Amino acid sequence: MEIDVRRNVRKMGALLVAIVLYYVVHEGAHLLYALKLGVFRRVAFTGLGVQIVTYREQMSDVQTTVFCVLGAAATFVAGWLLVLLMPRILKSRHLFFRAAAFYTTIVFLLNDFVYLSVLYPYVGGGDMNGIKLIVPEGAARILAGVILAVHLVVIARYVYPVYRDRFVSG
């Protein structure tokens, strides 16, 4: 079996683009809201990525919850926009663009909801710490899990088959 180096480089590059776009959209939503409220402190580079740090003591619990929800809301909306734009995206003859759009769609639809429903207790509370100031933790986890389940079905039944067929057919 021969290894297709160009194909693997395209996949890895597209995945890297998806990860960078995830941070731009998710953390960008946090940043814009923090700037709007006048509570932006700094951008922190952590072991797991990037964080927008605020002057929390200047925010109400509701503002903190909104701040923490906005990142997931932004990737949710962006992910669904990519799903809706798939027919136009797939008309592109640029394989890298299509691959980046595919991986970005998957990252946007899954990442925050896997984290909020399952992973956050094991990797630090992050956004869930702010969400549970107003929303009961169990309810937030269940809602994130339901959204995750819907997104998994959409990916399995629509996104993946359509992209797979388009990549196979050229």
DSSP file (Angstrom, degrees, kcal/mol; ACC not computed):
  #  RESIDUE AA STRUCTURE BP1 BP2  ACC     N-H-->O    O-->H-N    N-H-->O    O-->H-N    TCO  KAPPA ALPHA  PHI   PSI    X-CA   Y-CA   Z-CA
    1    1 A M              0   0    0      0, 0.0     2,-0.3     0, 0.0     0, 0.0   0.000 360.0 360.0 360.0 125.8    0.0    0.0    0.0
    2    2 A E        -     0   0    0      1,-0.0     2,-0.5     2,-0.0     0, 0.0  -0.674 360.0-128.4 -90.1 137.4    1.5    3.3   -1.1
    3    3 A I        -     0   0    0     -2,-0.3     2,-1.2     1,-0.0     3,-0.1  -0.731  12.2-142.5 -86.3 127.4    1.3    6.4    1.1
    4    4 A D     >  -     0   0    0     -2,-0.5     4,-2.3     1,-0.2     5,-0.2  -0.754  20.0-177.2 -90.5  94.1   -0.2    9.4   -0.6
    5    5 A V  H  > S+     0   0    0     -2,-1.2     4,-2.7     1,-0.2     5,-0.2   0.900  79.2  52.5 -62.7 -43.9    2.0   12.2    1.0
    6    6 A R  H  > S+     0   0    0      1,-0.2     4,-2.4     2,-0.2    -1,-0.2   0.908 110.6  48.4 -60.0 -41.9    0.2   15.1   -0.8
    7    7 A R  H  > S+     0   0    0      2,-0.2     4,-2.4     1,-0.2    -1,-0.2   0.918 112.5  47.7 -64.9 -43.9   -3.1   13.8    0.5
    8    8 A N  H  X S+     0   0    0     -4,-2.3     4,-2.6     2,-0.2     5,-0.2   0.886 111.7  49.8 -65.9 -39.0   -1.8   13.4    4.0
    9    9 A V  H  X S+     0   0    0     -4,-2.7     4,-2.8     2,-0.2     5,-0.2   0.912 110.8  50.7 -64.4 -41.9   -0.2   16.9    4.0
   10   10 A R  H  X S+     0   0    0     -4,-2.4     4,-2.5    -5,-0.2    -2,-0.2   0.923 112.1  47.2 -60.5 -44.7   -3.5   18.3    2.7
   11   11 A K  H  X S+     0   0    0     -4,-2.4     4,-2.4     2,-0.2    -2,-0.2   0.938 114.8  44.6 -63.3 -47.7   -5.5   16.6    5.5
   12   12 A M  H  X S+     0   0    0     -4,-2.6     4,-2.2     2,-0.2    -2,-0.2   0.902 115.0  48.6 -66.2 -40.7   -3.1   17.7    8.3
   13   13 A G  H  X S+     0   0    0     -4,-2.8     4,-2.2    -5,-0.2    -1,-0.2   0.906 111.8  49.5 -64.0 -41.2   -2.9   21.2    6.9
   14   14 A A  H  X S+     0   0    0     -4,-2.5     4,-2.2    -5,-0.2    -2,-0.2   0.884 110.2  50.5 -66.0 -38.6   -6.7   21.4    6.7
   15   15 A L  H  X S+     0   0    0     -4,-2.4     4,-2.2     2,-0.2    -1,-0.2   0.902 109.1  51.7 -65.4 -40.1   -7.1   20.1   10.2
   16   16 A L  H  X S+     0   0    0     -4,-2.2     4,-2.5     2,-0.2    -2,-0.2   0.912 109.1  50.5 -61.7 -42.6   -4.6   22.8   11.4
   17   17 A V  H  X S+     0   0    0     -4,-2.2     4,-2.9     1,-0.2     5,-0.2   0.917 109.1  52.3 -59.9 -43.3   -6.7   25.4    9.6
   18   18 A A  H  X S+     0   0    0     -4,-2.2     4,-2.2     1,-0.2    -2,-0.2   0.903 110.0  48.0 -60.5 -42.1   -9.8   24.1   11.3
   19   19 A I  H  X S+     0   0    0     -4,-2.2     4,-2.1     2,-0.2    -1,-0.2   0.924 112.8  47.6 -66.3 -44.3   -8.2   24.3   14.8
   20   20 A V  H  X S+     0   0    0     -4,-2.5     4,-2.4     1,-0.2    -2,-0.2   0.928 112.6  49.2 -62.5 -44.6   -7.0   27.9   14.1
   21   21 A L  H  X S+     0   0    0     -4,-2.9     4,-2.7     1,-0.2     5,-0.3   0.872 107.2  56.4 -63.1 -36.1  -10.4   28.9   12.9
   22   22 A Y  H  X S+     0   0    0     -4,-2.2     4,-3.1    -5,-0.2     5,-0.4   0.955 109.7  44.6 -58.6 -49.8  -12.0   27.3   15.9
   23   23 A Y  H  X>S+     0   0    0     -4,-2.1     4,-1.7     1,-0.2     5,-0.7   0.899 112.6  52.1 -62.8 -40.2   -9.9   29.5   18.2
   24   24 A V  H  X5S+     0   0    0     -4,-2.4     4,-1.0     3,-0.2    -1,-0.2   0.936 118.3  36.3 -61.4 -46.3  -10.5   32.6   16.1
   25   25 A V  H  X5S+     0   0    0     -4,-2.7     4,-1.9     3,-0.2    -2,-0.2   0.960 123.1  40.8 -73.4 -51.7  -14.3   32.1   16.3
   26   26 A H  H  X5S+     0   0    0     -4,-3.1     4,-1.5    -5,-0.3    -3,-0.2   0.966 125.4  34.1 -64.2 -55.4  -14.7   30.8   19.8
   27   27 A E  H  X5S+     0   0    0     -4,-1.7     4,-2.9    -5,-0.4    -1,-0.2   0.815 113.6  61.8 -72.3 -28.9  -12.2   33.0   21.5
   28   28 A G  H  X<S+     0   0    0     -4,-1.0     4,-2.7    -5,-0.7    -1,-0.2   0.885 102.2  51.4 -61.9 -38.4  -13.1   35.9   19.2
   29   29 A A  H  X S+     0   0    0     -4,-1.9     4,-1.9     2,-0.2    -1,-0.2   0.924 111.8  46.8 -63.9 -43.9  -16.7   35.8   20.5
   30   30 A H  H  X S+     0   0    0     -4,-1.5     4,-2.6     1,-0.2    -2,-0.2   0.935 112.9  50.4 -59.9 -45.9  -15.3   36.0   24.1
   31   31 A L  H  X S+     0   0    0     -4,-2.9     4,-2.7     1,-0.2     5,-0.2   0.925 109.0  49.6 -61.2 -47.5  -13.0   38.8   23.1
   32   32 A L  H  X S+     0   0    0     -4,-2.7     4,-2.3     1,-0.2    -1,-0.2   0.903 113.4  46.5 -61.0 -41.4  -15.7   40.9   21.4
   33   33 A Y  H  X S+     0   0    0     -4,-1.9     4,-2.3     2,-0.2    -1,-0.2   0.912 112.1  50.2 -68.1 -41.9  -18.0   40.6   24.4
   34   34 A A  H  X>S+     0   0    0     -4,-2.6     5,-2.5     1,-0.2     4,-1.0   0.904 112.3  47.9 -62.6 -40.9  -15.2   41.4   26.9
   35   35 A L  H  <5S+     0   0    0     -4,-2.7     3,-0.3     2,-0.2    -1,-0.2   0.907 109.6  53.3 -65.2 -41.3  -14.3   44.5   24.9
   36   36 A K  H  <5S+     0   0    0     -4,-2.3    -2,-0.2     1,-0.2    -1,-0.2   0.899 114.0  42.1 -59.6 -41.5  -17.9   45.5   24.7
   37   37 A L  H  <5S-     0   0    0     -4,-2.3    -1,-0.2    -5,-0.1    -2,-0.2   0.626 110.0-123.4 -80.6 -13.5  -18.2   45.3   28.5
   38   38 A G  T  <5S+     0   0    0     -4,-1.0    -3,-0.2    -3,-0.3    -4,-0.1   0.793  81.5 112.5  75.1  28.6  -14.8   46.9   29.1
   39   39 A V      < +     0   0    0     -5,-2.5    16,-2.3    -6,-0.2     2,-0.2   0.278  32.2 131.4-116.3   9.2  -13.5   44.0   31.1
   40   40 A F  E     +A   54   0A   0     -6,-0.8    14,-0.2    14,-0.2     3,-0.1  -0.460  21.8 168.3 -66.6 129.4  -10.9   42.6   28.7
   41   41 A R  E     -     0   0A   0     12,-2.8     2,-0.3     1,-0.4    13,-0.2   0.808  53.2 -49.3-105.1 -56.1   -7.6   42.0   30.6
   42   42 A R  E     -A   53   0A   0     11,-1.6    11,-3.1     2,-0.0     2,-0.5  -0.984  45.8 -97.0-170.3 169.1   -5.4   39.9   28.2
   43   43 A V  E     -A   52   0A   0     -2,-0.3     2,-0.4     9,-0.2     9,-0.2  -0.916  39.9-158.7 -99.3 127.6   -5.0   37.0   25.9
   44   44 A A  E     -A   51   0A   0      7,-3.2     7,-2.6    -2,-0.5     2,-0.7  -0.914  10.3-148.0-111.8 133.9   -3.4   34.0   27.7
   45   45 A F  E     +A   50   0A   0     -2,-0.4     5,-0.2     5,-0.2     2,-0.2  -0.896  28.9 179.7 -99.3 115.5   -1.7   31.1   25.9
   46   46 A T  E >   -A   49   0A   0      3,-3.0     3,-1.1    -2,-0.7     5,-0.0  -0.502  45.4 -92.9-109.9 176.7   -2.2   28.0   28.0
   47   47 A G  T 3  S+     0   0    0      1,-0.3     3,-0.1    -2,-0.2    -1,-0.0   0.827 126.8  41.0 -58.9 -32.8   -1.2   24.4   27.6
   48   48 A L  T 3  S-     0   0    0      1,-0.1     2,-0.4    75,-0.1    -1,-0.3   0.395 126.5 -82.2 -99.0   2.6   -4.5   23.6   25.9
   49   49 A G  E <  S-A   46   0A   0     -3,-1.1    -3,-3.0     2,-0.0     2,-0.3  -0.981  72.1 -15.9 145.4-133.3   -4.7   26.7   23.7
   50   50 A V  E     -A   45   0A   0     -2,-0.4     2,-0.4    -5,-0.2    -5,-0.2  -0.884  46.2-172.0-121.4 144.9   -5.8   30.3   24.0
   51   51 A Q  E     -A   44   0A   0     -7,-2.6    -7,-3.2    -2,-0.3     2,-0.6  -0.997  21.8-135.5-137.6 142.0   -7.9   32.0   26.7
   52   52 A I  E     -A   43   0A   0     -2,-0.4     2,-0.4    -9,-0.2    -9,-0.2  -0.883  26.3-154.6 -93.6 120.7   -9.5   35.4   27.0
   53   53 A V  E     -A   42   0A   0    -11,-3.1   -12,-2.8    -2,-0.6   -11,-1.6  -0.826  15.0-174.6-100.9 133.7   -8.9   36.7   30.5
   54   54 A T  E     -A   40   0A   0     -2,-0.4     2,-1.4   -14,-0.2   -14,-0.2  -0.696  41.2-100.9-118.6 169.8  -11.3   39.3   31.9
   55   55 A Y    >   -     0   0    0    -16,-2.3     3,-2.1    -2,-0.2     4,-0.2  -0.733  45.0-177.5 -86.0  83.2  -11.6   41.4   35.0
   56   56 A R  G >  S+     0   0    0     -2,-1.4     3,-2.3     1,-0.3    -1,-0.2   0.818  73.1  66.0 -56.9 -36.1  -14.2   38.9   36.4
   57   57 A E  G 3  S+     0   0    0      1,-0.3    -1,-0.3    -3,-0.2    -2,-0.0   0.684  98.3  55.0 -64.2 -16.0  -14.8   41.0   39.5
   58   58 A Q  G <  S+     0   0    0     -3,-2.1     2,-0.4   -19,-0.1    -1,-0.3   0.385  98.1  81.3 -94.4   2.5  -16.3   43.8   37.3
   59   59 A M  S <  S-     0   0    0     -3,-2.3     2,-0.1    -4,-0.2    -5,-0.0  -0.847  74.3-130.5-112.1 144.2  -18.8   41.4   35.7
   60   60 A S     >  -     0   0    0     -2,-0.4     4,-2.4     1,-0.1     5,-0.2  -0.370  34.4-104.8 -77.5 168.8  -22.2   40.2   37.1
   61   61 A D  H  > S+     0   0    0      2,-0.2     4,-2.5     1,-0.2     5,-0.2   0.892 123.6  51.8 -61.8 -38.7  -23.0   36.5   37.2
   62   62 A V  H  > S+     0   0    0      2,-0.2     4,-2.8     1,-0.2    -1,-0.2   0.932 109.9  48.4 -64.3 -44.8  -25.3   37.0   34.2
   63   63 A Q  H  > S+     0   0    0      1,-0.2     4,-2.7     2,-0.2    -2,-0.2   0.895 111.9  50.0 -61.9 -39.4  -22.5   38.8   32.2
   64   64 A T  H  X S+     0   0    0     -4,-2.4     4,-2.3     2,-0.2    -2,-0.2   0.915 111.0  48.7 -65.4 -42.7  -20.1   36.0   33.1
   65   65 A T  H  X S+     0   0    0     -4,-2.5     4,-2.1     2,-0.2    -2,-0.2   0.932 112.4  48.0 -62.7 -45.6  -22.5   33.3   32.0
   66   66 A V  H  X S+     0   0    0     -4,-2.8     4,-2.2     1,-0.2    -2,-0.2   0.935 110.5  52.6 -59.8 -45.9  -23.2   35.1   28.7
   67   67 A F  H  X S+     0   0    0     -4,-2.7     4,-0.7     1,-0.2    -1,-0.2   0.910 112.6  44.9 -53.7 -45.3  -19.4   35.5   28.2
   68   68 A C  H  X S+     0   0    0     -4,-2.3     4,-0.6     1,-0.2    -1,-0.2   0.797 114.0  48.1 -74.5 -29.2  -18.9   31.8   28.7
   69   69 A V  H  X S+     0   0    0     -4,-2.1     4,-2.5     1,-0.2     3,-0.2   0.813  96.6  73.2 -78.0 -30.9  -21.9   30.7   26.4
   70   70 A L  H  X S+     0   0    0     -4,-2.2     4,-2.6     1,-0.2     5,-0.2   0.823  90.5  55.8 -59.2 -35.8  -20.9   33.0   23.6
   71   71 A G  H  X S+     0   0    0     -4,-0.7     4,-2.0     2,-0.2    -1,-0.2   0.951 113.0  40.6 -61.5 -49.2  -17.9   30.9   22.4
   72   72 A A  H  X S+     0   0    0     -4,-0.6     4,-2.3    -3,-0.2    -2,-0.2   0.876 114.6  53.5 -66.7 -37.2  -20.0   27.8   22.0
   73   73 A A  H  X S+     0   0    0     -4,-2.5     4,-2.5     1,-0.2    -2,-0.2   0.905 108.4  50.3 -63.7 -40.4  -22.8   29.8   20.5
   74   74 A A  H  X S+     0   0    0     -4,-2.6     4,-2.6    -5,-0.2    -2,-0.2   0.915 113.0  44.2 -65.3 -43.4  -20.4   31.3   17.9
   75   75 A T  H  X S+     0   0    0     -4,-2.0     4,-2.6     2,-0.2    -1,-0.2   0.856 111.7  55.1 -71.3 -32.3  -19.0   27.9   16.9
   76   76 A F  H  X S+     0   0    0     -4,-2.3     4,-2.2     2,-0.2    -2,-0.2   0.960 112.7  41.7 -59.4 -52.3  -22.6   26.5   16.8
   77   77 A V  H  X S+     0   0    0     -4,-2.5     4,-2.3     1,-0.2    -2,-0.2   0.924 116.2  48.6 -63.4 -45.7  -23.7   29.2   14.4
   78   78 A A  H  X S+     0   0    0     -4,-2.6     4,-2.1     1,-0.2    -1,-0.2   0.892 110.6  51.9 -63.4 -39.5  -20.5   29.0   12.3
   79   79 A G  H  X S+     0   0    0     -4,-2.6     4,-1.9     1,-0.2    -1,-0.2   0.921 111.2  46.2 -62.1 -44.7  -20.8   25.2   12.1
   80   80 A W  H  X S+     0   0    0     -4,-2.2     4,-2.6     2,-0.2    -1,-0.2   0.847 109.0  55.5 -69.5 -33.0  -24.4   25.4   10.9
   81   81 A L  H  X S+     0   0    0     -4,-2.3     4,-2.1     2,-0.2    -1,-0.2   0.915 108.0  49.6 -62.1 -41.4  -23.5   28.1    8.3
   82   82 A L  H  < S+     0   0    0     -4,-2.1     4,-0.4     2,-0.2    -2,-0.2   0.887 110.0  50.7 -64.4 -38.2  -20.8   25.8    6.9
   83   83 A V  H >< S+     0   0    0     -4,-1.9     3,-1.1     1,-0.2    -2,-0.2   0.943 112.7  46.2 -62.4 -46.6  -23.4   23.0    6.7
   84   84 A L  H 3< S+     0   0    0     -4,-2.6    -2,-0.2     1,-0.2    -1,-0.2   0.818 113.9  48.9 -66.3 -30.4  -25.8   25.2    4.9
   85   85 A L  T >X S+     0   0    0     -4,-2.1     4,-2.7     1,-0.2     3,-0.7   0.434  79.9 105.3 -88.3   0.5  -23.0   26.5    2.6
   86   86 A M  H <> S+     0   0    0     -3,-1.1     4,-2.9    -4,-0.4     5,-0.2   0.877  74.3  55.8 -51.4 -45.5  -21.8   22.9    1.7
   87   87 A P  H 34 S+     0   0    0      0, 0.0     4,-0.4     0, 0.0    -1,-0.2   0.900 114.0  40.8 -57.4 -38.8  -23.3   22.9   -1.8
   88   88 A R  H X4 S+     0   0    0     -3,-0.7     3,-1.1    -4,-0.2     4,-0.4   0.902 114.3  52.2 -73.5 -41.4  -21.4   26.1   -2.7
   89   89 A I  H >< S+     0   0    0     -4,-2.7     3,-1.6     1,-0.3    -1,-0.2   0.903 105.5  55.7 -60.2 -41.3  -18.2   25.0   -0.9
   90   90 A L  T 3< S+     0   0    0     -4,-2.9    -1,-0.3     1,-0.3    -2,-0.2   0.596  93.3  69.2 -73.2  -9.6  -18.2   21.7   -2.8
   91   91 A K  T <  S+     0   0    0     -3,-1.1    -1,-0.3    -4,-0.4    -2,-0.2   0.655  77.9 105.4 -77.3 -15.6  -18.3   23.5   -6.1
   92   92 A S    <   -     0   0    0     -3,-1.6     6,-0.0    -4,-0.4    -3,-0.0  -0.379  63.3-152.5 -65.7 141.0  -14.7   24.6   -5.4
   93   93 A R        +     0   0    0     -2,-0.1     2,-0.9     4,-0.0    -1,-0.1   0.480  69.0 102.9 -89.4  -3.5  -12.0   22.9   -7.4
   94   94 A H     >  -     0   0    0      1,-0.2     4,-2.1     2,-0.1     5,-0.2  -0.716  56.3-164.4 -85.8 108.6   -9.5   23.6   -4.7
   95   95 A L  H  > S+     0   0    0     -2,-0.9     4,-2.7     1,-0.2     5,-0.2   0.871  87.8  53.8 -60.8 -39.2   -9.1   20.3   -2.7
   96   96 A F  H  > S+     0   0    0      2,-0.2     4,-2.9     1,-0.2    -1,-0.2   0.921 108.0  49.8 -64.5 -42.3   -7.4   22.1    0.2
   97   97 A F  H  > S+     0   0    0      2,-0.2     4,-2.4     1,-0.2    -2,-0.2   0.930 112.8  46.8 -60.5 -46.1  -10.3   24.5    0.6
   98   98 A R  H  X S+     0   0    0     -4,-2.1     4,-2.3     2,-0.2    -2,-0.2   0.911 113.4  48.7 -63.6 -41.8  -12.8   21.7    0.6
   99   99 A A  H  X S+     0   0    0     -4,-2.7     4,-2.6     2,-0.2     5,-0.3   0.920 111.8  49.2 -64.2 -43.2  -10.8   19.7    3.1
  100  100 A A  H  X S+     0   0    0     -4,-2.9     4,-2.5     1,-0.2    -2,-0.2   0.902 111.5  49.4 -63.3 -40.4  -10.4   22.7    5.4
  101  101 A A  H  X S+     0   0    0     -4,-2.4     4,-2.3    -5,-0.2    -1,-0.2   0.898 110.9  50.8 -64.9 -40.0  -14.2   23.4    5.2
  102  102 A F  H  X S+     0   0    0     -4,-2.3     4,-2.0     2,-0.2    -2,-0.2   0.965 114.8  41.0 -61.4 -53.9  -14.9   19.7    6.0
  103  103 A Y  H  X S+     0   0    0     -4,-2.6     4,-2.7     1,-0.2     5,-0.2   0.879 114.2  53.3 -64.9 -37.4  -12.6   19.6    9.1
  104  104 A T  H  X S+     0   0    0     -4,-2.5     4,-2.8    -5,-0.3     5,-0.2   0.910 107.3  51.8 -64.4 -41.3  -13.8   23.1   10.2
  105  105 A T  H  X S+     0   0    0     -4,-2.3     4,-2.2     2,-0.2    -2,-0.2   0.936 112.5  45.6 -58.8 -47.1  -17.4   22.0   10.0
  106  106 A I  H  X S+     0   0    0     -4,-2.0     4,-1.9     2,-0.2     5,-0.4   0.930 114.0  48.0 -64.2 -45.7  -16.7   18.9   12.1
  107  107 A V  H  X S+     0   0    0     -4,-2.7     4,-2.1     1,-0.2     5,-0.4   0.925 113.5  47.9 -61.9 -44.7  -14.6   20.9   14.7
  108  108 A F  H  < S+     0   0    0     -4,-2.8     4,-0.3     1,-0.2    -1,-0.2   0.892 115.1  44.8 -64.6 -39.3  -17.2   23.6   15.0
  109  109 A L  H  < S+     0   0    0     -4,-2.2    -1,-0.2    -5,-0.2    -2,-0.2   0.780 127.2  25.0 -76.8 -25.6  -20.1   21.2   15.4
  110  110 A L  H  X S+     0   0    0     -4,-1.9     4,-2.6    -5,-0.2     5,-0.3   0.847 100.6  73.1-107.4 -41.6  -18.4   18.9   17.9
  111  111 A N  H  X S+     0   0    0     -4,-2.1     4,-2.2    -5,-0.4     5,-0.2   0.875 102.1  38.1 -54.5 -56.9  -15.6   20.5   19.9
  112  112 A D  H  > S+     0   0    0     -5,-0.4     4,-2.9    -4,-0.3    -1,-0.3   0.854 118.3  50.2 -64.1 -33.7  -17.6   22.7   22.4
  113  113 A F  H  > S+     0   0    0     -3,-0.3     4,-1.6     2,-0.2    -1,-0.2   0.820 109.4  49.3 -80.9 -30.0  -20.3   20.2   22.9
  114  114 A V  H  X>S+     0   0    0     -4,-2.6     4,-2.2     2,-0.2     5,-1.8   0.923 115.8  46.3 -65.6 -44.8  -18.0   17.3   23.6
  115  115 A Y  I  <>S+     0   0    0     -4,-2.2     5,-2.7    -5,-0.3    -2,-0.2   0.951 115.6  43.6 -61.8 -50.9  -16.2   19.5   26.1
  116  116 A L  I  <5S+     0   0    0     -4,-2.9    -1,-0.2     1,-0.2    -2,-0.2   0.805 121.8  38.0 -70.3 -29.1  -19.4   20.9   27.8
  117  117 A S  I  <5S-     0   0    0     -4,-1.6    -1,-0.2    27,-0.2    -2,-0.2   0.804 137.5  -1.5 -91.4 -29.9  -21.2   17.5   28.0
  118  118 A V  I  <5S+     0   0    0     -4,-2.2    -3,-0.2    -5,-0.2     4,-0.2   0.738 122.3  45.9-127.6 -50.9  -18.3   15.1   28.8
  119  119 A L  I >><S+     0   0    0     -5,-1.8     3,-2.3     1,-0.2     4,-1.1   0.753  81.0  85.8 -83.9 -27.9  -14.8   16.5   29.1
  120  120 A Y  H 3><S+     0   0    0     -5,-2.7     4,-0.9     1,-0.3     3,-0.4   0.787  85.9  57.3 -54.5 -34.4  -14.8   19.6   31.2
  121  121 A P  H 34 S+     0   0    0      0, 0.0    -1,-0.3     0, 0.0     4,-0.1   0.797 112.7  43.5 -64.8 -22.2  -14.6   17.9   34.6
  122  122 A Y  H <4 S+     0   0    0     -3,-2.3    -2,-0.2    -4,-0.2    -3,-0.1   0.662 121.7  34.4 -95.9 -18.5  -11.3   16.2   33.5
  123  123 A V  H  < S-     0   0    0     -4,-1.1    -3,-0.1    -3,-0.4    -1,-0.1   0.243 124.2 -72.2-122.1  12.3   -9.6   19.2   31.8
  124  124 A G     <  -     0   0    0     -4,-0.9    -1,-0.3    -5,-0.2     4,-0.2   0.004  44.9 -95.4 104.4 146.9  -10.7   22.1   33.9
  125  125 A G    >   +     0   0    0      1,-0.2     3,-1.8    -4,-0.1     4,-0.5   0.837  60.5 154.5 -68.1 -36.7  -14.0   23.9   34.1
  126  126 A G  T >> S+     0   0    0      1,-0.3     3,-1.2     2,-0.2     4,-0.7  -0.131  75.1   1.6  47.1-129.3  -13.4   26.7   31.6
  127  127 A D  H >> S+     0   0    0      1,-0.3     4,-2.3     2,-0.2     3,-0.6   0.807 127.8  65.4 -59.8 -31.9  -16.6   28.0   30.2
  128  128 A M  H <> S+     0   0    0     -3,-1.8     4,-2.6     1,-0.2    -1,-0.3   0.843  92.1  63.7 -62.6 -31.0  -18.7   25.6   32.3
  129  129 A N  H <4 S+     0   0    0     -3,-1.2    -1,-0.2    -4,-0.5    -2,-0.2   0.895 110.5  37.8 -58.8 -39.1  -17.5   27.4   35.4
  130  130 A G  H X< S+     0   0    0     -4,-0.7     3,-1.1    -3,-0.6     4,-0.4   0.855 113.7  55.1 -79.8 -36.4  -19.3   30.6   34.1
  131  131 A I  H >X S+     0   0    0     -4,-2.3     4,-2.6     1,-0.2     3,-1.6   0.914 102.8  56.0 -62.9 -42.8  -22.3   28.8   32.7
  132  132 A K  T 3< S+     0   0    0     -4,-2.6    -1,-0.2     1,-0.3     5,-0.2   0.486  86.0  80.6 -76.0   0.3  -23.1   27.1   35.9
  133  133 A L  T <4 S+     0   0    0     -3,-1.1    -1,-0.3   -72,-0.1    -2,-0.2   0.825 119.2   7.7 -66.1 -30.4  -23.3   30.4   37.7
  134  134 A I  T <4 S+     0   0    0     -3,-1.6    -2,-0.2    -4,-0.4    -3,-0.1   0.701 126.6  59.6-118.7 -40.1  -26.8   30.7   36.3
  135  135 A V  S  < S-     0   0    0     -4,-2.6    -1,-0.2    -5,-0.2     5,-0.1  -0.812  91.7-107.5 -99.1 131.3  -27.7   27.4   34.6
  136  136 A P     >  -     0   0    0      0, 0.0     4,-2.5     0, 0.0     5,-0.2  -0.328  27.9-127.1 -56.3 135.8  -27.7   24.2   36.6
  137  137 A E  H  > S+     0   0    0      1,-0.2     4,-2.6    -5,-0.2     5,-0.2   0.884 107.2  51.2 -54.8 -45.3  -24.7   22.2   35.7
  138  138 A G  H  > S+     0   0    0      1,-0.2     4,-2.5     2,-0.2    -1,-0.2   0.905 110.6  48.7 -61.1 -42.3  -26.7   19.0   35.0
  139  139 A A  H  > S+     0   0    0      2,-0.2     4,-2.7     1,-0.2    -1,-0.2   0.907 111.6  49.7 -64.6 -41.6  -29.1   20.9   32.7
  140  140 A A  H  X S+     0   0    0     -4,-2.5     4,-2.5     2,-0.2    -2,-0.2   0.909 112.2  48.0 -63.4 -41.9  -26.2   22.5   30.8
  141  141 A R  H  X S+     0   0    0     -4,-2.6     4,-2.4    -5,-0.2    -2,-0.2   0.910 112.8  48.2 -65.3 -42.2  -24.5   19.1   30.4
  142  142 A I  H  X S+     0   0    0     -4,-2.5     4,-2.5     2,-0.2    -2,-0.2   0.936 112.2  48.3 -65.0 -46.2  -27.7   17.5   29.1
  143  143 A L  H  X S+     0   0    0     -4,-2.7     4,-2.5     1,-0.2     5,-0.2   0.932 113.0  48.0 -59.5 -45.7  -28.4   20.3   26.7
  144  144 A A  H  X S+     0   0    0     -4,-2.5     4,-2.5     1,-0.2    -1,-0.2   0.888 111.7  51.3 -61.9 -38.3  -24.8   20.1   25.4
  145  145 A G  H  X S+     0   0    0     -4,-2.4     4,-2.5     2,-0.2    -2,-0.2   0.881 109.5  48.9 -66.2 -39.0  -25.2   16.3   25.1
  146  146 A V  H  X S+     0   0    0     -4,-2.5     4,-2.4     2,-0.2    -2,-0.2   0.930 112.7  47.7 -65.8 -45.4  -28.4   16.6   23.1
  147  147 A I  H  X S+     0   0    0     -4,-2.5     4,-2.6     1,-0.2    -2,-0.2   0.920 111.6  51.5 -60.5 -43.1  -26.8   19.2   20.8
  148  148 A L  H  X S+     0   0    0     -4,-2.5     4,-2.6     2,-0.2    -2,-0.2   0.923 109.1  50.0 -58.5 -46.0  -23.8   16.9   20.4
  149  149 A A  H  X S+     0   0    0     -4,-2.5     4,-2.0     2,-0.2    -2,-0.2   0.915 111.6  48.0 -61.3 -43.9  -26.0   13.9   19.5
  150  150 A V  H  X S+     0   0    0     -4,-2.4     4,-2.4     1,-0.2    -1,-0.2   0.928 112.3  49.5 -62.0 -44.6  -27.9   15.9   16.9
  151  151 A H  H  X S+     0   0    0     -4,-2.6     4,-2.6     1,-0.2    -2,-0.2   0.885 108.0  53.4 -64.0 -38.7  -24.6   17.1   15.4
  152  152 A L  H  X S+     0   0    0     -4,-2.6     4,-2.7     2,-0.2    -1,-0.2   0.907 110.2  47.8 -61.7 -41.0  -23.2   13.6   15.3
  153  153 A V  H  X S+     0   0    0     -4,-2.0     4,-2.8     2,-0.2     5,-0.3   0.925 111.6  49.8 -65.3 -44.6  -26.2   12.5   13.4
  154  154 A V  H  X>S+     0   0    0     -4,-2.4     5,-2.0     1,-0.2     4,-1.8   0.910 114.3  45.4 -61.5 -42.3  -25.9   15.4   10.9
  155  155 A I  I  <>S+     0   0    0     -4,-2.6     5,-2.8     3,-0.2    -2,-0.2   0.946 116.9  43.9 -65.6 -47.8  -22.3   14.7   10.4
  156  156 A A  I  <5S+     0   0    0     -4,-2.7    -2,-0.2    -5,-0.2    -1,-0.2   0.869 124.1  33.4 -67.3 -37.6  -22.8   10.9   10.0
  157  157 A R  I  <5S+     0   0    0     -4,-2.8    -1,-0.2    -5,-0.2    -2,-0.2   0.671 137.2   6.4 -96.3 -17.7  -25.8   11.1    7.7
  158  158 A Y  I  X5S+     0   0    0     -4,-1.8     4,-2.2    -5,-0.3     5,-0.3   0.668 121.8  45.7-129.0 -61.1  -25.1   14.3    5.7
  159  159 A V  I  ><S+     0   0    0     -5,-2.0     4,-2.4     1,-0.2     5,-0.3   0.956 115.9  41.8 -61.8 -56.3  -21.8   16.1    6.1
  160  160 A Y  H  ><S+     0   0    0     -5,-2.8     4,-3.0     1,-0.2     5,-0.2   0.937 116.0  47.5 -60.9 -49.7  -19.4   13.1    5.9
  161  161 A P  H  > S+     0   0    0      0, 0.0     4,-2.5     0, 0.0    -1,-0.2   0.903 113.6  48.2 -60.4 -39.3  -21.2   11.2    3.0
  162  162 A V  H  X S+     0   0    0     -4,-2.2     4,-2.0     2,-0.2    -2,-0.2   0.942 115.8  42.6 -67.5 -46.5  -21.5   14.4    0.9
  163  163 A Y  H  X S+     0   0    0     -4,-2.4     4,-2.6    -5,-0.3     5,-0.2   0.922 113.8  52.7 -64.7 -42.8  -17.9   15.4    1.3
  164  164 A R  H  X S+     0   0    0     -4,-3.0     4,-2.3    -5,-0.3     5,-0.2   0.939 110.8  47.0 -57.8 -48.1  -16.7   11.7    0.9
  165  165 A D  H  X S+     0   0    0     -4,-2.5     4,-2.3    -5,-0.2    -1,-0.2   0.886 112.8  49.4 -62.5 -38.4  -18.6   11.5   -2.4
  166  166 A R  H  X S+     0   0    0     -4,-2.0     4,-0.7     2,-0.2    -1,-0.2   0.876 111.7  48.0 -70.3 -37.2  -17.3   14.8   -3.6
  167  167 A F  H  < S+     0   0    0     -4,-2.6    -2,-0.2     3,-0.2    -1,-0.2   0.878 113.8  47.4 -70.8 -36.0  -13.7   13.9   -2.8
  168  168 A V  H  < S+     0   0    0     -4,-2.3    -2,-0.2    -5,-0.2    -1,-0.2   0.900 114.7  45.5 -69.6 -40.7  -14.0   10.5   -4.5
  169  169 A S  H  <        0   0    0     -4,-2.3    -1,-0.2    -5,-0.2    -2,-0.2   0.567 360.0 360.0 -82.4  -7.1  -15.6   12.0   -7.6
  170  170 A G     <        0   0    0     -4,-0.7    -3,-0.2    -3,-0.1    -4,-0.1   0.434 360.0 360.0 100.9 360.0  -13.1   14.8   -7.8
